[in-house]
Amino acid sequence: MKRRLRALLILLPVGFLALCGVTIFVVLPQLSEARAADSRTVSTAPVERRSLDDVLIASGTLRPERFVYLTFEVSGTVREVNFRAGDTVRAGDVLATLDTTQLELQLEQARQALIIQEANYANVTKPASEREIAQARAALAQAEANLASAQAAFDNQQNIITQSCANVTTAEDSLKLAQEAYDRYVAEGYQFDVDFRPDMDSPAGKALKQAREQRDAVVASCNAARRAQSSDAAVRAAEAQVAQAKAALDARLEGATKEQRDIAAAQLAQAKLNVAQAERNLSKATLIAPVDGILSAVNVNVGQTVGVGGPPAFVLADTSALYVEIGVDETDIARVQVGQQARFTLVGVDTEAPLKGVVEHKNTFGDATQGVVTYGVRIKVTDPVPQLLGMTADVEIVIATRDNVLTVPTRAIRRDPNGRQYVLVQRTEGAPVEIEVRSGISAGELTEVSGEGLREGQVVLISTPTARNNGFFGGGR
């Protein structure tokens, strides 16, 4: 035991001397080399006093206030289209018009009917003179003549149909007989000849073919006559005119009752409404831009027939206000509030300074796409911008602003293994000194810092991406 203790006392000093030698000849040269390497891979920057904005970055699309869908409220044929998709229009511009020939005729008919009702009402409400009675009789006679003419025209159409369709049954019967004869021809042919093949050029075949063609021609003529038949609207209108003329004559002869006066007043009111409706229909044949904007779609062409309830003829982007629609990640949406200032740039527009806007709306219902949840945010544009709708905008929402604070490059801030933050401040002579700091908001490559002994104008060391994090200037301690 004593021998072992004596040997240990002899070996300890020898081991200590060996360790010192390794430190002097191996470790210290490596440490010096590391410090020299770090000194070659650092840059410097001054501590500056600035104003910083904490911003949330997103991208979105330039959108209009709304889209106005414009459709014709009457049917017709497009006569002219004055603008193309992408054109800028002003409120009141005529976008397109329909052929108004039929609408103008309807308006004139309504006005004439109104004249008749005005005259009828006047006749009902005042005593009749001999001349008025004569006029009433003449009006009745004319109305009856018109009715007879309309009825004759309608009956003539019926006669044409009757004549055109009279031979349909006969043609059908002839076709039936020809078919039966052809069937007998085929049956007898197979009966007497096993190699028999029906021939449409045979007498029976030609007779069947001729009967079928005659039947088809007769049916086509009948159908054409039926299609050409118009409705009895003209007859009904003429009957109504006769009734009105007769009522007017009765009123002249017998004097109007209260009921007759009321009817005449209602007819006059209805005639006025018909004129107003015809005028409205005529005005609706012209499609006018209701607001300033840009046409995002033009879906009609000259000569095209349009109907009520079809797709919109024009889609107008209302540019009275513009917005940037962005999607904000669910981890950041709580930081966004209505009223926050924003700035943005348009991808295809070169501007000297970012354009301005303000957060107007934040959607509280998220949209999940491929597992990523985003919330829609609407930013109202407050600067004049090129009206290039749909263009991508790179947006910064200003979450918070810090004025007159000390800032350093973000890469100048270091951390030790305990999480303590510090910067290395360069001195005129000697090694840099550590100053413990607290970081605030970051903007770009700068970060707000504060710490005892940190002053504006001091120079801090910044490691390049190749500098060692655990060397002389590193965070390892």
C-alpha positions in Angstrom: 0.0 0.0 0.0 2.8 2.4 0.9 4.6 1.5 -2.4 1.5 2.4 -4.4 1.0 5.7 -2.6 4.7 6.6 -3.2 4.4 5.7 -6.9 1.2 7.9 -7.2 3.0 10.9 -5.6 5.8 10.5 -8.1 3.5 10.2 -11.2 1.1 13.1 -10.5 3.8 15.9 -10.9 5.0 14.1 -14.1 1.5 14.0 -15.5 0.9 17.7 -14.7 4.1 18.7 -16.5 3.1 16.6 -19.5 -0.4 18.3 -19.6 1.2 21.7 -19.5 3.4 20.8 -22.4 0.5 19.7 -24.5 -1.3 22.9 -23.8 1.7 25.1 -24.7 2.6 23.2 -27.9 -0.8 22.0 -29.2 -3.9 23.8 -27.7 -2.5 27.4 -27.6 -1.4 27.4 -31.2 -4.8 26.1 -32.3 -6.6 28.7 -30.2 -4.5 31.5 -31.7 -5.1 30.1 -35.2 -8.9 30.0 -34.5 -8.8 33.6 -33.2 -6.9 34.7 -36.3 -9.4 32.9 -38.6 -12.3 34.6 -36.8 -10.7 38.0 -37.1 -10.5 37.5 -40.8 -14.2 36.5 -41.2 -16.0 39.2 -39.4 -17.3 42.6 -40.5 -18.4 45.6 -38.5 -21.4 47.9 -38.3 -22.3 50.9 -36.2 -25.0 51.0 -33.5 -27.6 53.3 -35.0 -30.7 55.0 -33.8 -33.6 54.4 -36.1 -37.4 53.8 -36.4 -38.3 50.2 -37.1 -41.6 48.6 -38.3 -42.6 45.2 -37.3 -44.2 43.9 -40.5 -46.1 40.9 -41.6 -45.3 39.9 -45.2 -47.8 38.3 -47.5 -48.7 38.4 -51.2 -52.1 38.8 -52.8 -54.0 40.2 -55.8 -55.2 43.6 -56.7 -59.0 43.5 -56.8 -61.8 46.0 -57.6 -64.6 47.2 -55.3 -67.0 44.8 -56.9 -68.0 43.2 -60.1 -71.2 44.5 -61.8 -72.9 42.0 -64.1 -74.8 43.7 -66.9 -77.5 41.9 -68.9 -80.1 43.0 -71.4 -83.6 43.0 -69.9 -85.2 42.6 -73.3 -84.6 40.1 -76.0 -83.3 41.1 -79.4 -80.4 41.1 -81.8 -77.2 42.9 -80.9 -76.7 45.9 -83.2 -73.5 47.4 -81.9 -70.8 46.6 -79.3 -68.7 49.7 -78.5 -66.0 48.3 -76.1 -63.8 45.2 -75.7 -62.7 43.3 -72.6 -60.0 45.3 -70.8 -61.3 48.7 -71.9 -61.8 51.4 -69.3 -65.3 53.0 -69.3 -67.0 55.9 -67.6 -70.4 55.9 -66.0 -73.0 56.6 -68.7 -71.0 55.2 -71.6 -73.1 53.2 -74.1 -71.7 49.7 -74.0 -73.9 48.0 -76.5 -77.4 48.3 -78.2 -80.0 46.0 -79.6 -81.9 46.3 -82.9 -84.9 48.4 -81.7 -87.1 48.1 -84.8 -89.6 45.8 -83.1 -89.5 47.7 -79.8 -90.1 51.0 -81.6 -93.1 49.4 -83.3 -94.5 48.1 -80.0 -94.1 51.6 -78.5 -96.0 53.1 -81.4 -98.7 50.6 -81.0 -99.0 51.3 -77.3 -99.2 55.0 -78.0 -101.9 54.5 -80.6 -103.8 52.3 -78.1 -103.5 55.1 -75.6 -104.9 57.6 -78.0 -107.9 55.3 -78.5 -108.4 54.9 -74.8 -108.2 58.6 -74.2 -110.8 59.2 -76.9 -112.9 56.4 -75.4 -112.8 57.9 -71.9 -113.6 61.4 -73.3 -116.6 59.9 -75.1 -117.8 58.1 -72.0 -117.5 61.1 -69.7 -119.2 63.8 -71.8 -122.6 64.0 -73.5 -122.5 62.9 -77.1 -123.2 65.1 -80.0 -124.7 64.0 -83.3 -121.3 64.2 -84.9 -119.8 62.1 -82.1 -122.5 59.5 -82.4 -121.7 59.3 -86.1 -118.1 59.0 -85.4 -118.8 56.2 -82.9 -120.8 54.3 -85.5 -118.0 54.7 -88.0 -115.4 53.5 -85.5 -117.6 50.5 -84.8 -118.0 49.8 -88.5 -114.2 50.1 -89.0 -113.5 47.8 -86.1 -116.0 45.2 -87.4 -114.3 45.4 -90.8 -111.0 44.9 -89.2 -112.3 42.0 -87.3 -113.7 40.5 -90.4 -110.4 41.0 -92.2 -108.5 39.4 -89.3 -110.9 36.5 -89.1 -110.8 35.9 -92.8 -107.0 35.9 -92.7 -107.1 33.4 -89.9 -109.7 31.2 -91.6 -107.6 31.3 -94.8 -104.7 29.9 -92.8 -107.0 27.1 -91.5 -108.1 26.4 -95.1 -104.5 26.2 -96.2 -103.8 23.7 -93.5 -106.9 21.7 -94.3 -106.0 21.5 -98.0 -102.3 20.7 -97.3 -103.2 18.0 -94.8 -106.2 16.5 -96.7 -104.1 14.0 -98.6 -102.1 12.7 -95.6 -104.6 9.9 -94.8 -104.8 8.9 -98.5 -101.0 8.9 -98.7 -100.8 6.8 -95.5 -103.3 4.3 -96.9 -101.4 4.1 -100.2 -98.2 3.5 -98.4 -99.8 0.7 -96.3 -101.1 -1.0 -99.4 -97.7 -0.7 -101.1 -96.0 -2.1 -98.0 -98.3 -5.1 -98.0 -97.7 -5.7 -101.7 -94.0 -5.6 -101.2 -94.2 -8.0 -98.2 -96.2 -10.4 -100.4 -93.5 -10.1 -103.1 -90.8 -10.9 -100.6 -92.7 -13.8 -99.0 -93.5 -15.4 -102.4 -89.9 -15.0 -103.5 -88.6 -16.9 -100.5 -91.3 -19.5 -101.0 -90.3 -20.4 -104.5 -86.5 -19.6 -104.5 -84.2 -20.3 -101.5 -81.6 -17.9 -103.0 -84.1 -15.1 -103.4 -82.9 -11.6 -102.5 -85.5 -8.8 -102.3 -84.9 -6.1 -104.9 -86.1 -2.5 -104.3 -85.9 -2.0 -108.1 -88.6 -4.6 -108.6 -92.1 -3.3 -109.4 -93.2 -3.9 -105.8 -90.1 -2.2 -104.5 -90.4 0.8 -106.7 -94.1 1.1 -105.8 -93.2 1.1 -102.1 -90.5 3.6 -102.5 -92.8 5.9 -104.5 -95.6 5.5 -102.0 -93.2 6.4 -99.1 -91.9 9.4 -101.0 -95.4 10.7 -101.7 -96.4 10.1 -98.1 -93.3 12.1 -96.8 -94.0 14.9 -99.3 -97.6 15.2 -98.2 -96.7 15.1 -94.5 -94.0 17.7 -95.0 -96.4 20.0 -96.8 -98.9 19.6 -94.0 -96.4 20.3 -91.3 -95.1 23.3 -93.2 -98.6 24.7 -93.3 -99.1 24.2 -89.6 -95.8 25.8 -88.8 -96.7 28.8 -90.9 -100.0 29.2 -89.0 -99.9 32.3 -86.8 -101.9 32.6 -83.6 -105.3 34.2 -83.4 -104.0 37.2 -81.5 -104.9 39.5 -84.4 -108.5 38.2 -84.2 -108.7 38.6 -80.5 -107.3 42.2 -80.8 -109.8 43.0 -83.5 -112.6 41.5 -81.3 -111.4 43.7 -78.4 -111.5 46.8 -80.7 -115.0 45.9 -81.8 -116.1 45.6 -78.2 -114.5 48.9 -77.3 -116.1 50.6 -80.3 -119.5 49.2 -79.4 -119.2 50.3 -75.8 -118.2 53.7 -77.0 -121.3 53.9 -79.3 -123.6 52.7 -76.5 -122.1 55.3 -74.2 -122.9 58.0 -76.8 -126.4 56.7 -77.3 -127.4 55.9 -73.8 -125.0 57.9 -71.7 -122.4 56.3 -69.5 -123.2 54.6 -66.2 -120.8 54.7 -63.2 -119.6 51.2 -64.1 -118.8 52.3 -67.6 -117.0 55.4 -66.4 -114.9 53.2 -64.1 -114.1 50.7 -66.9 -113.1 53.5 -69.2 -110.9 55.0 -66.5 -109.2 51.6 -65.9 -108.7 51.0 -69.6 -107.1 54.4 -69.9 -104.8 53.7 -67.0 -103.8 50.4 -68.4 -103.0 52.0 -71.8 -100.8 54.5 -70.1 -99.0 51.7 -68.3 -98.5 49.9 -71.6 -96.9 53.0 -73.1 -94.6 53.4 -70.0 -93.6 49.7 -70.3 -92.9 50.0 -74.0 -90.8 53.1 -73.4 -88.9 51.2 -70.7 -88.4 48.2 -73.0 -87.0 50.5 -75.6 -84.6 52.1 -73.1 -83.4 48.7 -72.0 -82.2 47.9 -75.5 -79.3 50.2 -74.7 -76.8 48.9 -72.1 -75.1 51.7 -70.2 -72.2 51.5 -67.8 -73.6 52.4 -64.3 -70.2 53.2 -62.8 -66.6 53.9 -63.8 -64.6 50.8 -64.2 -62.8 48.2 -66.4 -64.6 45.6 -68.5 -63.3 42.2 -67.4 -65.5 40.3 -69.8 -67.5 41.0 -73.0 -69.8 38.1 -73.9 -71.8 39.5 -76.8 -71.1 40.1 -80.5 -72.8 42.1 -83.2 -75.6 40.0 -84.8 -75.9 37.7 -81.8 -79.4 37.1 -80.4 -79.8 37.6 -76.7 -82.6 36.7 -74.4 -83.8 37.7 -70.9 -82.2 35.7 -68.2 -79.1 34.7 -70.2 -75.4 35.1 -69.1 -74.2 38.6 -68.5 -73.4 40.6 -71.6 -70.7 42.5 -69.8 -68.8 42.1 -66.5 -67.7 45.5 -65.2 -65.1 45.8 -62.5 -66.0 48.8 -60.3 -62.7 50.7 -59.8 -64.2 53.4 -57.5 -62.1 51.6 -54.8 -59.3 49.0 -55.1 -58.2 46.4 -52.7 -55.5 43.9 -52.2 -56.8 40.5 -51.1 -54.2 38.4 -49.2 -54.2 35.2 -47.2 -52.5 35.3 -43.8 -51.3 32.1 -42.1 -53.1 31.0 -39.0 -50.0 31.6 -36.9 -50.0 35.3 -37.8 -53.7 36.2 -38.2 -54.1 37.2 -34.5 -51.5 40.0 -35.1 -53.6 41.5 -37.8 -56.2 44.1 -36.9 -58.5 46.4 -38.9 -57.1 49.8 -39.3 -53.4 48.8 -39.4 -51.4 50.5 -42.1 -50.0 48.5 -45.0 -47.7 49.1 -47.9 -47.3 47.1 -51.1 -45.6 46.9 -54.4 -47.1 45.5 -57.6 -45.0 42.8 -59.3 -45.3 44.4 -62.8 -45.1 48.1 -61.8 -41.9 50.0 -60.9 -42.6 52.7 -58.3 -40.1 54.8 -56.4 -41.8 54.1 -53.1 -44.2 51.4 -51.9 -47.9 52.1 -52.4 -50.1 52.6 -49.3 -53.2 50.9 -47.9 -55.0 50.1 -44.7 -56.4 46.8 -43.4 -60.2 47.1 -43.9 -61.5 43.6 -43.2 -60.2 40.4 -41.6 -62.1 37.1 -42.2 -62.6 35.1 -39.0 -63.3 31.9 -40.9 -60.2 30.1 -42.1 -59.7 28.3 -45.5 -57.9 25.0 -45.3 -56.0 24.0 -48.4 -53.7 20.9 -48.3 -53.5 21.1 -44.5 -52.6 24.8 -44.5 -55.1 27.2 -42.9 -55.2 30.8 -44.0 -57.5 33.7 -43.3 -58.5 36.3 -45.9 -57.5 39.9 -45.2 -58.7 42.8 -47.3 -56.5 45.9 -47.7 -58.0 49.0 -49.1 -55.7 50.9 -51.4 -55.3 54.6 -50.4 -52.8 55.6 -53.1 -53.5 56.1 -56.7 -52.4 52.9 -58.5 -52.3 51.6 -62.1 -55.6 49.8 -62.6 -54.1 46.5 -63.5 -56.6 44.2 -61.9 -55.5 40.8 -60.9 -51.8 41.8 -60.7 -49.8 40.2 -57.8 -49.0 42.5 -54.9 -46.3 42.0 -52.3 -47.7 43.3 -49.1 -46.3 44.4 -45.7 -48.7 45.0 -42.9 -47.3 47.2 -40.2 -48.0 45.4 -37.0 -46.1 47.8 -34.7 -43.7 50.7 -35.0 -40.7 51.5 -32.8 -39.4 55.1 -33.1 -35.9 56.3 -32.1 -34.5 53.0 -30.9 -31.0 51.5 -31.1 -30.5 49.0 -33.9 -27.8 46.6 -34.9 -27.6 44.1 -37.7 -29.5 40.9 -36.7 -26.3 38.8 -37.3 -24.4 40.9 -34.7 -26.6 39.4 -31.9 -25.1 36.3 -30.3 -26.3 33.8 -27.8 -24.4 31.7 -25.3 -25.4 28.2 -24.3 -27.7 29.6 -21.5 -29.6 31.7 -24.1 -28.1 35.0 -22.9 -27.9 37.6 -25.8 -25.0 39.8 -26.3 -23.0 41.8 -28.9 -19.3 42.3 -29.3 -18.4 46.0 -29.3 -15.1 46.8 -30.9 -12.6 48.9 -28.9 -9.8 51.1 -30.1 -7.3 48.9 -28.4 -7.6 45.4 -27.0 -10.1 42.6 -27.5 -13.8 43.4 -28.2 -16.0 43.7 -25.1 -19.3 41.8 -24.6 -22.4 43.8 -23.8 -25.5 41.9 -22.8 -28.6 43.1 -24.8 -32.3 42.5 -25.1 -33.7 42.3 -28.6 -37.0 43.8 -29.8 -38.6 43.9 -33.2 -36.7 43.1 -36.4 -37.1 44.7 -39.8 -35.1 43.4 -42.7 -31.6 42.8 -41.5 -31.8 45.1 -38.5 -33.0 44.4 -35.0 -33.9 46.7 -32.1 -31.6 46.2 -29.1 -31.2 47.7 -25.6 -28.6 47.1 -22.9 -26.6 48.8 -20.3 -23.5 50.4 -21.8 -24.8 50.2 -25.4 -24.7 53.6 -27.1 -25.3 55.0 -30.5 -22.1 55.1 -32.7 -20.5 52.1 -31.1 -19.2 49.5 -33.6 -20.3 45.9 -33.3 -18.7 42.8 -34.9 -20.7 40.7 -37.4 -19.8 37.2 -38.2 -20.0 36.1 -41.8 -21.8 32.9 -42.5 -18.4 31.1 -42.5 -17.4 32.4 -39.1 -17.2 29.9 -36.2 -19.9 30.2 -33.6 -17.8 28.9 -30.8 -14.5 30.8 -31.4 -13.2 33.9 -29.7 -16.1 36.0 -31.1 -18.6 33.2 -31.0 -21.4 32.4 -28.6 -19.7 29.4 -26.9 -18.4 30.3 -23.5 
